[in-house]
Each structure stands twice: as C-alpha cells, then as structure tokens.
Amino acid sequence: MLTSSTLHLPGQESLDHEGDESEDEMDDDVPWRSPSEKIAIVRSKTSLNPIILLLERPPEIAFLDAVSYFPLVYWMRGTIDCLDDLLRAGITLAENVVVVNKELSNSAEEDTLADCNTIVAVQTMFK
C-alpha cells in the first residue's frame, strides 16, 4: 500500500489541489499546526499565574528545593475539606484548580472510601 502526503507552504501555488483546503487551513500561515499551538501563541509568554499548593503537613526539604526553581510557586498548610483554607489560598481568584488525593494506608476501609472526601470537597468548591 502506497500513501503520500503533500506539504503546502505559503507562497507556493498548487494548481491540482485548489479548493481542497478548509477556511482554517487557508488562513493558517504555518502548516499542520495543532489547536493547542494556536492557543499558546495568543497567551503572552511573560504572563504567569501563581501556583499555591495546599498541603496538610509541611513538605520535605527536598521537595521545597525542587519546587524553588519555579517562579510563583507557593505552599500553605491546610486541607481542601476546610472552606477557610480554600479561601485563604485564593480559590475565588484561581483560574484553575487541581485536586490530588493524598496517599493512604492499605486498610480495606480506606480502599473503598478513598475518594469520598475528595469528591465532597470538589463539589463544595463548585458551589
């Protein structure tokens, strides 16, 4: 089975493929660009949003050392179960929220109900 593909670069005319391109492809200066790359062009490279890690206990020194290389990364002590902690962390101003479940021991009860607190906390955030 033979397959072929053609790369259309701006400024090159192709008579045999006229009308094959969609409007998006005709307006696009760069061929084969994904939608995420188009979004990346719109966002300023100099604009960063702060990242606040809400942790139940103080992190280890090795973790703090690794995170210190990134700008605008902060941590504070608290839980996602406590609305006051979420408000202090600035959840009302956040553009995005990432919830990661904590590590649990291997008891049978925790295996079956492992995510229930996280699910309730996330639903509280949406209210």
Protein Blocks (a to p, Z undefined) as FASTA:
>chain_A
ZZddddddehiacfklgokacfklmmpmbghiafklmmmmmpcfkbccddddddfbdcdf
klmmmmmmpghiacddddfklmklmmmnopmmpfbdcdddddddfbfklmmmmmmmmmmm
mmmmmZZ
